[in-house]
Amino acid sequence: MATLEIKVPDIGDFTDVSVIELLVKPGDTVQAEQSLLTVESDKASMEIPSSHAGVVRQLLVALGDKVRQGSSLLLLDVADEASAPVIPVAMASPQESGEKPAPALAGTALPATQTVATEAIEVRVPDIGDFKDVSVIEVMVKVGDTVRLEQSLITVESDKASMEIPSNAAGIITEVKVKLGDKINIGDLLAMLQGSKTPAVAATLLADQKAAPVSDQKPAPALASQALTAPSSVADQAPSVAVPTHQPGALTMGLPHASPSVRKFARELGVPLAEVKGSGLKGRIIDPDVQSFTRSVMSGALQTLAIAAQQAAKPAAAAGTAAVASTSAGLGLIPWPKVDFAKFGPIERKELSRIKKISAANLLRNAILIPAVTNHDDADITDLEAFRIATNQENDKGGIKVTMLAFLIKACVAALKKFPDFNSSLDAESDNSALIYKQYYHIGFAADTPNGLMVPVIKDANKKGIFQISLEMGELAKKAREGKLSPTEMTGACFTISSLGGIGGRYFTPIINAPEVAILGVCKSTIQPVWDGKAFQPRLLLPLSLTWDHRVIDGAAAARFNVYLGQILGDLRRILL
């Protein structure tokens, strides 16, 4: 038994790269070419292999250390015969013992008796499955580089996944035929190299490997930094790919089978690759596997929130407090404080109403999950209020009272038409990666009732006049106060208005009613002095508070929406434009 010092081999143009992952520990048994650690530069990540097989005695590096070619990595206890250096092709001597040579994998030397002359080789895109016109997003080699069989040359990306394309031969790159941004397909020429495919030798070695006893075989797993092994059809195009460069069963630690780009992607998302099931060739983990794992974890988190919300809606003692407490725990927050209020003085306990329990669950979910922002503005409704009063004095519609809220609904419909993002919803079926734009205009309005807040909905407000809207609002508000609203009358809203105009206040921050993406809060209008260029004039100003979902709407669009809404309320004739 001898002890070897394993050092960083020639890893190309990498200097002082950081150690980001240790794949072995003292006491582990490793095989030749098994990955020991992962390093990362500002351009790429790479796994460093062991040059020998043996048992790890001591690690000489730690996470965060900087290493370069020649840096010491670890001490390895190896068998005496395993410490013999690998003989290069050009210097190999015939084996006098007559023993059959061990099967050579990509990048290892061949005995001199099997030396093959070099030749100019075309490296083309192998069969990469259902990928057409994929973009080259990374070129990993340059002219003059020495590459191994199955070493990654480029990375391509489609709208579904990214993939590394390997070389079908070993040699020296003499010409690179693609560049960043190029579109490639199966059979396209990638590079020219000077080397040898050695199909006859590969076939012979494969036969020798199959004939050798299992105990004598020592398969060397490929570096995890190398590309996806080409599908089976590549064997017809490149006979040299006869001995697979990766054998997952040979790894001793059950290391995840994934390329460096996938490992880096997983690290950025905090995904433990050991828990991800690979769907690629030979169980390789690919980008979609990492994404699916992330979605499943997030779905579980959302399900936890949903369960907490359901608990809040159940008629149980202190249901609202229980919902907050359980949700806080699900988010990793400290528990809700439990206080014996009676020890401080007299108390009275009342159960929350059913409506408030349901509202609490929805409001809690919306407040936590929606990145909400609120814009405040004032609308000059002096002329509109004068028109509303005159209309109520003159109308002969059976005593229908026109309120400012009816005008607000019509004004909001006009604003939604001009800014359609406000009339959309995130598509939950696509994990909120798409928007659903609605071609209808249903406006909800918050109604204050003895049992709590309810939101009836005016359907197709764009097709109704002020009098019809006012009539429906009165009927719906009455049903809300009496607790007779049907589910149909409270669903389907595109946009909600919450009005405190009859009570008071200046501004507030309304909570968005998911799946809507915005809500308008209005407070009591007041007379304010406004400068008209010559003098201050008394004007009736209506405070507007627009809350919007920042995942769908940006600040500039929200400001424009508010300004446009104020212009319409200042002169309702703009609706006709």
Salt bridges, closest charged atoms under 4 A:
ASP16 OD2 - ARG68 NH2 2.86
ASP28 OD1 - LYS25 NZ 3.36
GLU40 OE2 - LYS264 NZ 3.94
GLU40 OE2 - ARG267 NH2 3.15
GLU47 OE2 - ARG263 NE 2.38
ASP77 OD2 - ARG57 NE 3.31
GLU122 OE1 - ARG124 NH2 2.84
ASP145 OD1 - LYS142 NZ 3.32
GLU175 OE2 - LYS177 NZ 2.68
ASP182 OD1 - LYS179 NZ 3.29
ASP208 OD1 - LYS100 NZ 3.99
GLU351 OE2 - ARG349 NH1 2.97
ASP380 OD2 - ARG539 NE 2.84
ASP383 OD2 - ARG539 NH2 4.00
GLU385 OE2 - ARG388 NH2 2.85
ASP431 OD2 - ARG295 NE 3.43
ASP460 OD1 - HIS442 ND1 3.84
GLU472 OE2 - LYS464 NZ 2.73
GLU482 OE1 - LYS484 NZ 3.63
GLU489 OE2 - LYS479 NZ 2.63
ASP549 OD2 - ARG551 NH2 2.80
ASP571 OD1 - ARG573 NE 2.86
